[in-house]
Amino acid sequence: MEDLFSPIKDELYVALTKLGADKKLLIAVGNWRDSLPDRHVLDLLKELNTEKVSARK
């Protein structure tokens, strides 16, 4: 079975960059499974989602 994680992550990073994504999100995605463990990435994403929801109120 072909491992498509890296090419998918790369394309996701490019798409997020073009959409003007927050730098923290780009760091989380860019380092996912490279230098950050999955749990750390998940925690960062949850933190960003909480920040974005709070900012809308």
Phi and psi in degrees as a GROMACS rama.xvg file:
@    title "Ramachandran Plot"
@    xaxis  label "Phi"
@    yaxis  label "Psi"
@TYPE xy
-74.9925  133.245  GLU-2
-86.8705  110.508  ASP-3
-101.771  7.10423  LEU-4
-57.5474  -51.9424  PHE-5
-61.4561  -48.2903  SER-6
-65.5163  -34.0177  PRO-7
-66.6889  -44.3365  ILE-8
-60.5941  -42.6945  LYS-9
-61.3009  -44.8152  ASP-10
-67.6947  -37.7057  GLU-11
-62.2836  -43.5507  LEU-12
-61.4249  -44.7174  TYR-13
-62.9931  -44.9951  VAL-14
-62.1733  -44.665  ALA-15
-63.3798  -38.9566  LEU-16
-61.6042  -46.4609  THR-17
-64.5023  -27.8018  LYS-18
-86.116  0.292841  LEU-19
77.0312  34.5987  GLY-20
-61.4873  152.011  ALA-21
-56.7642  142.5  ASP-22
-61.1399  -35.5724  LYS-23
-62.9554  -38.0308  LYS-24
-66.6869  -42.2232  LEU-25
-63.6894  -38.5347  LEU-26
-64.1226  -44.9684  ILE-27
-61.0512  -47.9134  ALA-28
-68.9465  -43.5213  VAL-29
-64.2703  -29.7995  GLY-30
-101.317  -0.544234  ASN-31
-58.0669  123.064  TRP-32
67.2752  2.74719  ARG-33
-97.6821  -70.8485  ASP-34
-116.309  -7.30105  SER-35
-115.644  132.39  LEU-36
-69.9024  156.86  PRO-37
-52.2372  -43.6556  ASP-38
-60.9955  -40.6023  ARG-39
-65.5299  -42.3241  HIS-40
-62.7852  -44.1831  VAL-41
-60.1077  -43.6414  LEU-42
-62.1607  -41.5854  ASP-43
-62.3294  -42.7377  LEU-44
-64.4972  -42.0664  LEU-45
-63.0095  -41.3616  LYS-46
-61.9786  -45.025  GLU-47
-63.1594  -41.9845  LEU-48
-64.5369  -37.1597  ASN-49
-66.7055  -43.2085  THR-50
-61.3792  -43.2353  GLU-51
-68.1728  -38.8675  LYS-52
-66.957  -42.7607  VAL-53
-64.8907  -35.8372  SER-54
-67.9991  -26.9135  ALA-55
-77.716  -19.7493  ARG-56
